[in-house]
Amino acid sequence: MAGLLGTVGVASLVSEPIGWLIQNGDLSTVDWSATFFTIAVLRWVHLTAVLTALAFTLHPQTARWFHR
């Protein structure tokens, strides 16, 4: 379950930027506006949260806590 959620969570956050990079292939066409920076920062924070949650889910102490 954690693998599925981690995979879907990461894929949903990186698929659009990777698709854009494949289509355009060049960072010089980026619209460097405040909206772009806001979305990029929020996407980065969300990706970090998904990866952190996945790491904590797989940590041995988590299983011990839930078994109590």
N, C-alpha and C positions, 0 to 999 in steps of 0.2 A: 504494500500500500504506500509506504513512504517513497519507494522508488518511482511509482506511478505519479504520485503527487509532485515529487521533486522534478521529474522529467517534464510533466505538463507545465508546471510552474515556470521552470527555466525556459522551456521552448516558447511559451507565450510571451516572455519578455525579450527574447533575443531574435525571434523569427522576423519581426518587422524590420529592425535595424540591419540584420544580415541580408534580408531581401532587398532593402533599399541599396545597400552597398554593392550587391551583385548587379543590380540594374544600372546604377549610376557609375560605380567603380571609381569614384573620385570624390574626395572630401571637399574639393574646391566649390562644389555646387550646393553645399549646405547653406541654408538660410540661418545665419548666426544671430537669431533674434532672441529676445527674452523668453518667448514661448518655447523655442527650441531648447534653451538651457534649462527651463523649468521642467519640461518633459524628460530631458536627459537625466537630470538629477533625480527626479521622482522614479524613473525607471531603474536607475542605479541603486537607489535606496531599497526599492521593492525586490530587486534581484538579490541584494545582500541579505535582506530579511528572509527570502525563500531559502537561500543556501545555508544561512545560520540556523533556521528552523529545522532543516533537513539534518544538519550536523547534530543538533541537540536531540532530535528524535532518535538517531542511531547511537547516541552515547549510552554506555552501560549504566550509568547512574540513573538515567531516565527510566529504564526498565525496572530497576530496583525500587524507585519511588512509586511507580504504578502498581507494583506487586504488594506493597504494604497495605 
